[in-house]
Amino acid sequence: MLQLITFSTLNGVLYGMLLFMMASGLTLIFSMMGVLNFAHAGFYMLGAYFGFEISRHIGFWPGFVVAPLLVGALGALVERYGLRRVHRFGHVSELLFTFGLAFVIEELVQIFWGKLPVDYRIPPALDFVAFRLFDTTYPAYRMFMLLTAVAMFAFLLTILTRTRVGLIIQAALTHPNMVAMLGHDVPKIFMVVFGVGAALAGLAGVIAGPALVTQPGMANLLGPILFVVIIVGGLGSLTGAFVASLLIGIIQTFAVAMNTSFAQLFGPNAPPFLGDLWQVTIAQLAPVIPYLLLVLMLIFRPTGLMGTRES
Amino acid sequence: MTANARFLLPWLLTALAFVLAPKIFSSGLSLTMMSLMGVMIIFALSYNMLLGQTGLLSFGHAVYFGLGGFVAIHAMNAAIRAKFDLPAPFIPLVGGLAGLAFGFLFGLVSTKRAGIVFSMISLGLGELVSSSSFILRTFFGGEEGIATNRTKMTPFLGYKFGPQIEVYYLVAAWCFVCIVAIYALTRTPFGRMCNAVRENPDRAEFIGYSPRMLRFIAFCFAAFFAGIAGALAAINFEIMNAQQLGAQQSGLVLLMTYVGGIGYFCGPIIGAVIITFLQVMLSDVTEAWQLYFGLLFMGVVLYSPGGLAGWAMLHAQALRRGEAWRLAPSYALVAPAIAAGLVGAIAMIEMAIRFFQQEPGDGAVLRFAGLNLDANAPASWIAALALLAAGVASGRLLWPRVNDAWGAVNLHLRGKAEA
C-alpha cells in the first residue's frame, strides 16, 4: 500500500508537471489575447515528432534544445501571420482558426510520419534505474522529466516576477492599451508570448515523447485535459493552473492504480439499470474523472480554483 | 408576383428538388450520398440555431446527435422484439425527444454563460459522454456499436424501407419538415430574441428577457433537431457507434456549418451538401482529404468569415443590381493566379504523401492532372513549388484590383440606393 502511494504520488506529480508545462503557456496566451489555443496540444505533438526526427539523425540532446526552439518559432509565425489576421473578426474566429490549425497539424503529422507510433527512444545516457524503493525500481528518465519540468517552472516564475520583461508581460495582461501608450510594442509582446508558450509545449513534447507514445493521436489525448486544467485552475491564473495540473495529475494517476469496482465493494448483485457501472473499476473510470471534475467545477465554482473572472 | 407566391416559391422549389433529385441522380452511390446529405442538413441547421442564431459556439453538439441515434436504435430493437406497431418514419421523433431530454439536462449546466465558458463546457460534456461510452457497454455497445434491422419493423403504408430509395424519401420528408420548422422558428419572436441575445445580452435583459432562459430554450431546440438527425442516421446506416457522438463528429458539424456560412439560413444547407459530397468523393481520390478539409476551414476563417453563403450573397446582390460586370476583369486576372497556386499546393501535398509513405523499392509516381509526377525526382518538386510561388506572388500583386473593383461596385450600389 505504501509502495502504491509513493509511486503513484511520484508519477502523479510528474504527470501534473508535464500538464503544467503546457497549461502555463495556454493560460498565459488566454489571459493576454483572449484566445483559447486549440492547437496548443498540437505544438506539444510537434515537439515530440521534431525531437524524434532530430534524435534519429544527430541525437537526443540536440533535439532537446532545437525542437522546442523550432516549435516556438512556428508558434510565433502562426501568431504573426494567422491569428493577428483573424483578430479583427473577433474571438470566435480566433478560436476557430486554432481549431482548424490543430486539425491540420494532426493531418500533416500523419502524412510525414505515418499513422503508427514512431520509435522515439529514451537516450542511453538516461536509461538506467534511478533508485529502488520497496523492491520497485524507478527509471532515471522519469526523474529527468521531473527535473526539467521543475526547472522550467522556476525559470518561468523568475522571468515573470523578477525581470523587466516579465513586468511588461504582466502589465500587458491587464492593461494592454496602457502598455502600448508607454511605447511598448504590444503585438510583438503577444507574438513572443505565443512563441514561448508554443516552445514550452514543444519542450513538454520532447521529454514526454520517449516516455509516453509518440503517435498522431497524442494531441487529441491531451488537448481536452489541458482545457480542463486551465478552467479548473481558473482562466488566466498561473498559480491556479499549477495547482490544477498537480491535482488532476495525481487524481488520475491514483485512479489508474486502483482496481476496485462497486461489485467488489458492495457485492456482485448490481441494482437495476446499473449493471455496467457496477462492474467498472476505478481504473477504467480514470479517463472520465477530469471531465466530471470540470462539469462539477463549472456548476459550483465557475471562476475555477483561483480565478477571478468567469469568462 | 404576389407576396404569397414570392414567399411560397422557394419552398415549393425545395420540395420539388427533394422529390426530383433521385430521378436525376439515380445511382446507388448518389442515393446513399443524398440520404446522408439530408441527415447532415438537419444536423448542420440544428447546429446553426446555436452558433449562427444565438451566438453559442459548441464543441460537443454531436452528443445529442449520437444519443438521439442510440435511443432511436434501442427503440427500434425494442419495437421489433416486442412486435410493437412502431413504423420507421416515427423513429426520428423518438430520437428527437431523446435529444431534447439530454439537451434539457446538459443545457441546465452549460447555458448559464455564453462565450468561451459555454464552448469549454460543451467540449467537456462531449468528452465526458464519449469517454463514458466505452464504460456503459450495454447501452453504447462498446467498440462495435449497436446494430438494428429497419426492414423488420412494422411496414408504413406498405413500405418496409428495405431499398435505399425508400430510405431516401423518408430522410427527405423529415429533412423538408425540419427545414421548414427551423426556418419558422427563426421568424418567431423567440428566434428574434435569440438574435438579440447573440448581439447584446445586456440590452436583451433590459427589455425584460432572460438571456440565460433564451439560450437554454435555443439549446433544447437544437438538441431536439440534432436528435432527429441522429435517429435518421441510425435508420440509414442501421448501426450506431461511439464515433457518432465523439469530438470528430462535433468538429465535422462545425466545419460544415461554418464553411457554408453561419450568417444565412441557407448557409448550413450549402455546407452540409458540399462537405458531404467532398467527404464521399475525396476519400476515394486522396488519403489526405481530412487535411484538405482542415485547410478549407482555415481558409474560410481567414478570408471569408461569411462562408460560402456570405460570398454568394455578396455576388447575388451585385448581380441583381447589374453591377457584377465591374468585377469580371479583375476576377479574370486573379483566377489563373489562384488556380496556379492551388494546383501547385495540391501537387506538393500529394507528392509529400507519396514521398513519405512509399514502400522501399516501389516508386512514388503520382498521376496528377494528366501528368506523371515522380515524388522522388527533384524536378517535379521544383515545378510544383514554382507554380505555388508564382500563384501566390501574382495573386498578391493582383488582389488590389479586386478590392478596387469591389470599391467601384459598392460606390455604385450606394449611388443607386440614394438616387
Interface residues (C-beta under 8 A of the other chain):
Chain A: G34 L36 G82 R85 V86 F89 H91 V92 S93 L95 L96 F97 F99 G100 L101 F103 V104 E107 L108 I111 F112 W113 G114 N220 P224 F227 V228 I231 L235 G275 D276 L277 V280 Q284 L285 P287 V288 Y291 L292 L294 V295 L298 I299 P302 E310 S311
Chain B: L57 V109 S110 K112 R113 A114 G115 I116 V117 S119 M120 I121 L123 G124 L125 E127 L128 S131 S132 I135 L136 R137 T138 F139 A247 G251 L254 Y258 A288 Q290 L291 F293 G294 L295 F297 M298 V301 L302 P305 I349 A352 I353 F356 Q357
